[in-house]
């Protein structure tokens, strides 16, 4: 679970999991935008981080040494669906078998599996301090 708290800036938010803190922000009508990562970028970040970790875990289990990798994720928000474009860049060329391993790791990553399902946001619980 994470908690978010509004900061003094127009749309700045501090997000914590109880151990680490990050800042999020957005810009609207000329206000905000300088305090941190936009909320949709946090979604992209979650998928990119999970894919990186999943590739490493799958390679470890298979006993395969992969070159250094960079994962880039871009969100594509449409009226009827949201897509995530995942691009992988490796420091050296991969064999066909390594490419298959990596593609499987991307699809099997927990965040990719979560985002691939129907998502429901439950009504907010409003509590007093």
C-alpha positions in Angstrom: 0.0 0.0 0.0 1.1 3.6 -0.7 0.0 6.8 0.8 -0.1 10.2 -0.9 -0.2 13.6 0.8 -0.8 17.0 -0.8 2.1 19.4 -0.5 1.9 23.2 -0.4 2.5 23.5 -4.1 -0.6 23.7 -6.4 -0.6 20.0 -7.4 2.5 18.6 -5.7 2.1 15.3 -3.9 4.4 13.2 -1.7 4.0 9.5 -2.1 5.4 7.0 0.3 5.3 3.3 0.9 6.5 3.8 4.5 10.1 3.3 3.5 10.7 5.4 0.5 9.4 8.8 -0.7 8.8 10.1 -4.2 7.2 13.3 -5.5 4.5 13.6 -8.0 3.0 16.6 -9.7 1.1 17.7 -12.8 0.4 21.0 -14.6 -3.0 22.4 -15.2 -4.1 25.9 -16.2 -0.5 27.2 -15.8 -0.2 25.9 -12.2 2.1 23.1 -10.9 4.3 20.8 -12.9 7.7 21.3 -11.2 7.5 19.1 -8.1 7.9 15.6 -9.5 6.8 12.9 -11.8 3.4 13.1 -13.4 0.8 10.4 -12.3 0.7 8.7 -15.7 4.5 8.6 -15.7 4.3 6.7 -12.4 2.2 4.1 -14.3 4.9 3.9 -17.0 7.6 3.8 -14.3 5.9 0.9 -12.5 5.8 -1.2 -15.7 9.3 -0.3 -16.8 10.8 -1.2 -13.4 8.8 -4.4 -13.2 9.9 -5.5 -16.7 13.5 -4.7 -15.9 13.3 -6.9 -12.7 11.4 -9.6 -14.5 14.0 -9.9 -17.2 16.7 -10.2 -14.6 14.9 -12.8 -12.6 14.0 -14.9 -15.7 17.6 -14.8 -16.9 18.9 -15.8 -13.5 16.5 -18.8 -13.3 17.6 -19.8 -16.9 21.3 -19.4 -16.1 21.6 -16.9 -19.0 23.8 -13.8 -18.9 22.1 -11.0 -20.7 23.8 -7.7 -21.6 22.7 -4.5 -19.8 19.2 -3.4 -20.7 17.2 -0.3 -20.8 13.4 -0.4 -20.8 11.3 2.4 -22.1 7.5 2.5 -21.6 5.1 5.0 -23.2 1.4 5.1 -22.3 -1.1 5.4 -25.2 -4.4 6.6 -23.8 -7.4 6.2 -26.2 -11.1 6.7 -25.5 -11.8 2.9 -25.5 -8.5 1.5 -24.2 -5.2 2.3 -22.7 -2.0 0.7 -24.1 1.5 0.5 -23.0 4.3 0.5 -25.6 7.4 -1.3 -24.2 10.7 -0.9 -25.9 13.9 -2.8 -24.9 17.4 -1.8 -25.7 20.3 -4.1 -24.9 24.0 -3.2 -24.9 24.7 -6.1 -27.3 22.6 -8.2 -29.8 20.6 -11.1 -28.3 20.3 -14.6 -29.8 16.9 -15.7 -30.9 16.6 -17.8 -27.8 17.5 -14.8 -25.6 14.9 -12.7 -27.4 12.2 -15.4 -26.7 13.2 -15.5 -23.1 13.0 -11.7 -22.8 9.6 -11.5 -24.6 8.2 -14.1 -22.2 9.6 -12.1 -19.2 7.9 -8.9 -20.4 4.5 -10.6 -20.7 4.9 -12.5 -17.4 6.0 -9.4 -15.4 3.5 -8.9 -12.5 2.7 -5.3 -13.4 2.1 -6.2 -17.1 -0.2 -9.0 -16.0 -2.0 -6.6 -13.6 -2.4 -3.9 -16.3 -3.6 -6.5 -18.8 -6.7 -7.3 -16.8 -9.9 -5.4 -16.4 -9.2 -2.7 -13.8 -11.8 -1.4 -11.4 -11.4 1.6 -9.0 -13.6 1.1 -6.0 -15.5 4.1 -4.5 -13.3 6.1 -2.2 -13.6 5.7 1.6 -13.8 9.1 3.2 -12.6 9.2 6.8 -12.1 11.9 9.3 -8.7 12.4 10.9 
